[in-house]
């Protein structure tokens, strides 16, 4: 499928969020919602409803067709379409008279988005946002598309309305065809094959990937280029397991070029969503929590492997950005920053030549050359995007300075520019808190803590974990998807559970507090009860407790975020090994068996599955560290890049079977275990490392 991604243009919410409902000519049912995206549309003349029983019952009772319009706060063309069509009284009158109109925030209701995105893809072989789908009164899709101009939107609505009215049999046929397609799309069927996995399989996978890797500028293919962090995590691990040099090169080239490019905020830290060119120079300026979370984990791992100080700086600066701009007082993490401010994309981040000259004074020449600033501008309208090149030898020679002096002057300039930039009108923040994205950032803080030993990072992770437990857990031991203004309103989906389980497992490895493994197990049992499909040995995206949509989807392939099924399969494997529960490990293998043919040929769309495959190709090590000096030895382990090693331990043996019988009086001992069998204990970390054969 070809996805169409649009940039973002903030419009209503930022300008009107402090106004009262009585100040507006129109107020619709979205006024009661918490989502910033939905609230942006609360004063449209269109009589919008949120997704839910009220709107769906109204459509059925009045026999009205449904408009399902889906977007998110950081979506430029969503807001363009709002301004052109949904704020227009002519359009609104027709929509209100002939349809029930439902507005959906895809980040809050990804289940609804997956259903109708699939329908539009089946119709048009493309998808993106805004996503607009017309459905019959029972919710079955009949037509749809992405962005429409006002004229095309009205014309399409008239045609679809007339078609359904004049040709009801054909309309039913079309709706049935699309619904069946949505229901069968990406469904996985149980395989009886009991596959075996070899390291050679991973090499074969990489041989297919190589054809699409840009070894000069990094990433995959050509523009637009999206960071796909899980794919680079797999390549790092492949290099560790097989010593495949090109796998490591693909990672380092990509990370270097991204860190140097405009996709990275050179002044304030943090990454934008994607690059519009091959070189990572010109970004789409929105910043998403999930990208930055996964990239912090990736750069931390890459530093662990290479000890490149660039990667450490990127992690530190990105987490400074998260703390400064994306963290709530309660310890939750916000969803995104808009691309635009003052109705201009990137305005907050770009500079003119004269601006920089005035701010930087006699240091302007060096800093502007460092960031490739020109008087005419290196972007559009005489604006400059700040980006760098890795080789500063010519620059240092021109200005007759050392690398240390250059680093000092750049650091001082960045602080000054950040202060000046902070006086500008900031892009709006989508301050809803999403469970799955918070779990990714929780894990990012854990990963950074383990690599760099900054206690502040662990403190942030623990605070967020406590926030999740306090605010996002439901009374039945399940979870909520969202949180804003003290309210959690949407039941959690599989990705919320899967990434939270992953985060809690990671937190255990950083603290050896068994509370987090117990929390992970409790959530896993809930998932097995409410999401598991016995017919396929896979997991549905939605809980069986929730109202049914026209299709109960599964999320199988990985993308900019790993799929919830691949993450759950990995969780089952790890928990199975920690708790000596072979049923979990066997289920993980059955899930992998189901997708093996896709994983072998699906490139980075199955990268997380490929990581799981590596665990079945070569059994990971579980290392137990028991005794009073466990923490010092755990930290020493974390100075090594050991993606095939999972840690356990503590001052005592605790409750884990893995630790049973391993405490020695007066000593802190290390046991290297594989396949539930442990080697003779050792005292020094270096000795344990020698027992790990890769």
Phi, psi and omega in degrees: 000144175261118180267141178250116182251132180249156177275182192242146177220104182292145183223283193278312194300312185296325184280337192237002189294338181264003180272158179271155180300328181290348179279355186251152175287326183233144171215126182246190188291348179287348183298339182269359183273167177257334183299125176305323180296316179293321180295333176299334183256007186291343181242022170290152171292341173294134181276073183291146169239150168285161175296129180165179185302323183300311181291316183292322177293321179299317180297315180292315184293325182262001181052047178254142174289163188244137166259121178248108184249119190240136177200199178201165191297330183261046185235107184302307187286342171300317184279330173298314180295324175300311183296317184284324189244309190281345173266001183267128185292326179297313178296315183298320181300317181291317179297316183292327183284323192248351185222160162262121187257125183241128177254133186233131168273110186296337180283331175277323183236066179296338178296316177294317180300317182299321181295308187277337171296317178299319179299315180293323177296321178295327180282319193240353184062024175205165178205169180162190183227138012292145176249124183233119185232135175261132182230155173290169184303338179267005176094357179285129184289149177230331179200160178182177179187195181253250180278136174233138167293167180303314184295315179293323180296310179297318180298316179297316180299317178299313183296315181293318178301313180294320181299314181295321182290317186271337184228064184298326180294317178293325178296317177298318180298316179296316181296319179295318179300312181293318182296317177297322178294319178296317183293327183268344183294131177059024173280142181247136180248144183300134176252141179276351183292131176257088190286153169249155185229139182232158175299331177298331176298321180293322176296319179297319178300315182294326180298331176282318179302319189306328183295340184249003181272133175269098184282352178271312184247354178089166180080196185237133174063216183241180184298151356287146181251126178252138169296132175240078191303320184295330179293323179285329173298318178298317181294323174301314181291325176299317177298320178298320185277327189239354183063026179290107187294323181293333177294316178293321179299318179301323180288308187292322177298315180297312182295321179295312183293323177294318181295330180274341190273179178286344176295336174263132179286100187294339182262316187252354182081161180093154185251146171278172191290318179199169178257139179273356179231178182285347195251004183066021183277309186255109183271167154271120202284355179294145178246123182253140180301317186295324176297310185294325177298308183293327180287328174298314178299318182293312180295327176296314179297320180294324175295317179304322181282316191253339186060027177286119183297337176303317184293324176296317180298319181297317179297312182299314182292322180292318178289330172299318177298315180299316180295320185285322192236349189232015185239131178276164179299332181279350180101004174276164182245135181285166190276316187195162167247138180294161177281330190251157165217146182052039176064021177231130179292129175076003186302324182295334191256342188260164187221147169271162179301315183292323177302310182295322180296319180291320183287318189271343177062229185287353176266001188298318185302309181299311185292321180291324175293321180300321183261012176061041179272136177234159181295325179279346182094143178260006178232238183239154178055041177064018180266154180239129168269129182280123174211163186230171171238147187296329185270109181254012185300315181295319180296316180294324179292318181298317184263002175053054178228160177275169177298321179296318178295321177297313180301320180295315181292322178295317180299316179295320180294320180297318178298317180295314181294324178296320178296315179295317182296329182295344178277350179284167174289120185282150169298148180293148178256129169276101190266018170286151183249121182252134187299310185296318180290324175296320179297322177297319180287326174303311179296324178299316177297320178297313181299316180294321177298315183295326182278319189252352176057041173264114184298329179302325180293318177295320179300319179294321179296314181294321179296319179291322178297318177295323177297315179301314181294326184277325190249339188243007174266144178259168185295335181270018180074011172270199184222164170256157179278321195226162177206131175197139178054040177076011186232132171245123193235342185246131178296147185288156177252177186300322180295325177300314179292312187298315182286332175290318175302314178302315183295320180291323175298316179297321180295324175298316182295335180272341186235338188060023174273111186293348175308320186286326173292322178295319176298318180297319179294319180298317177294321180296320177297322177296318179299314180299326181284324191246348183240343189285138178250109182294335182290333185239349188064023177243183182241136172288156179285332183249152178288148176291350179277346187269155177304141185283143167266186180290344177212142174258104191274159169241144178254110189249307187276149179275159178210224177295337170236142178299150179289152182292328178290318179295322179292321179293322178298318177295318178300317180298318179299310184295313180295324177299322179285320179297320187256009180054046181245098184291339178297323177294313181296319180296321178294320176301319180291321177299319178297316179295320178303322181298329186248010188305314183297323177291318182296327181289333188236000189267012181050218188288354177287356176227029185297321181290324173298323180294326175297316176299320179301322180297330179288330176276336177286321177219111185304127178295164176262140170246119187252123179259126179240111188231129179139176188293336181261026184301322186292317179298320181286325175299316180296324178294321175302321185286357172280349178259149170274107185227071184292346182259018183233134175242137186258150174212162176152202182149181179291328177240182181284340180064207184255349184289135175300329180301331184261354187298130176076016186253358179279131178243134182301128174074005182228153168254114187249155182236126177246124176263117186240148178210133182055042177063023177229133186248146176276174180300141183293151176229168183258320186266144178298321180300325177293320179294321179300322179293338179278349181268108185261112176239000000 
